[in-house]
Amino acid sequence: MIKKEKYSDRSKYKITREQAEYIMGENKKHLKLIEGNVYCGKCCDSVTIVNHIFYIDSFGDIILDGKCKKCGSHVVRCTETGENKEAYARAQEVINKQK
């Protein structure tokens, strides 16, 4: 039997845009694309996230938490950077500096 992970229990740490770019490495060029491609449940559309804060979670994933540019609703986008070994190692380095 496989034990399910409790994703709501993820620890997350606030990071800067520069730290997010460092974690993403060569993929940092995609950050603007990611910021412009966030799903808003109220608009039922892909929107741009504004006034957002970057977080890193214990899995090495970068989370953008902010507002929809169209309607102002709360939106979140999770990038699965933790799936990349190099990005995960950089994420753990950033997390360890914050502890």
Secondary structure in CASP SS format (residue, H / E / C, confidence):
PFRMAT SS
TARGET T0000
AUTHOR 0000-0000-0000
METHOD secondary structure of the structure
MODEL  1
M C 1.00
I C 1.00
K C 1.00
K C 1.00
E C 1.00
K C 1.00
Y H 1.00
S H 1.00
D H 1.00
R C 1.00
S C 1.00
K E 1.00
Y E 1.00
K E 1.00
I E 1.00
T C 1.00
R H 1.00
E H 1.00
Q H 1.00
A H 1.00
E H 1.00
Y H 1.00
I H 1.00
M H 1.00
G H 1.00
E H 1.00
N H 1.00
K H 1.00
K H 1.00
H H 1.00
L H 1.00
K H 1.00
L H 1.00
I H 1.00
E H 1.00
G C 1.00
N C 1.00
V E 1.00
Y E 1.00
C E 1.00
G C 1.00
K C 1.00
C C 1.00
C C 1.00
D E 1.00
S E 1.00
V E 1.00
T C 1.00
I E 1.00
V E 1.00
N E 1.00
H E 1.00
I E 1.00
F E 1.00
Y E 1.00
I E 1.00
D E 1.00
S C 1.00
F C 1.00
G C 1.00
D C 1.00
I E 1.00
I E 1.00
L E 1.00
D E 1.00
G E 1.00
K E 1.00
C E 1.00
K C 1.00
K C 1.00
C C 1.00
G C 1.00
S C 1.00
H E 1.00
V E 1.00
V E 1.00
R E 1.00
C E 1.00
T E 1.00
E C 1.00
T H 1.00
G H 1.00
E H 1.00
N C 1.00
K H 1.00
E H 1.00
A H 1.00
Y H 1.00
A H 1.00
R H 1.00
A H 1.00
Q H 1.00
E H 1.00
V H 1.00
I H 1.00
N H 1.00
K H 1.00
Q H 1.00
K C 1.00
END
